[in-house]
Amino acid sequence: MNFMRPKEKQALWPVYFTPHGGPRFRLIFGLAFLAGGLLCWLLVAFRH
């Protein structure tokens, strides 16, 4: 949600959100991305 560098955001979007493969791979990638974000949040929450 950082609007200071929109060009870098646009450059990173095609790399991270358009994986090679079919919809099944895309679904697995999305679930893994959400699980990674949740895991990082839990680590930060329990560290304090």
C-alpha positions as CSV (number, residue, x, y, z in Angstrom):
1,M,0.0,0.0,0.0
2,N,3.0,2.3,-0.6
3,F,2.2,4.9,-3.3
4,M,5.7,6.4,-3.2
5,R,7.0,4.1,-6.0
6,P,4.3,3.1,-8.4
7,K,6.7,2.2,-11.2
8,E,8.4,-0.4,-9.1
9,K,5.0,-1.8,-8.1
10,Q,4.0,-2.1,-11.7
11,A,7.3,-3.7,-12.6
12,L,6.9,-6.3,-9.9
13,W,3.3,-7.2,-10.6
14,P,3.8,-9.2,-13.8
15,V,6.6,-11.2,-12.2
16,Y,4.8,-12.2,-9.0
17,F,1.1,-12.4,-10.1
18,T,1.3,-14.0,-13.5
19,P,3.1,-17.4,-12.9
20,H,3.7,-19.7,-15.8
21,G,1.3,-22.6,-16.0
22,G,-2.4,-23.3,-15.9
23,P,-5.1,-22.2,-13.4
24,R,-4.3,-25.0,-11.0
25,F,-0.7,-23.8,-10.6
26,R,-2.0,-20.2,-10.2
27,L,-4.4,-21.4,-7.4
28,I,-1.6,-23.2,-5.6
29,F,0.6,-20.2,-6.0
30,G,-2.1,-17.9,-4.5
31,L,-2.6,-20.2,-1.6
32,A,1.1,-20.4,-0.9
33,F,1.3,-16.6,-1.1
34,L,-1.5,-16.2,1.4
35,A,0.0,-18.9,3.7
36,G,3.4,-17.1,3.6
37,G,1.8,-13.8,4.5
38,L,-0.1,-15.4,7.3
39,L,3.0,-17.1,8.6
40,C,5.0,-13.9,8.6
41,W,2.2,-12.1,10.4
42,L,2.1,-14.9,13.1
43,L,5.9,-14.7,13.5
44,V,5.7,-10.9,14.0
45,A,2.7,-11.3,16.4
46,F,4.3,-13.9,18.6
47,R,7.7,-12.3,18.7
48,H,6.4,-9.3,20.7
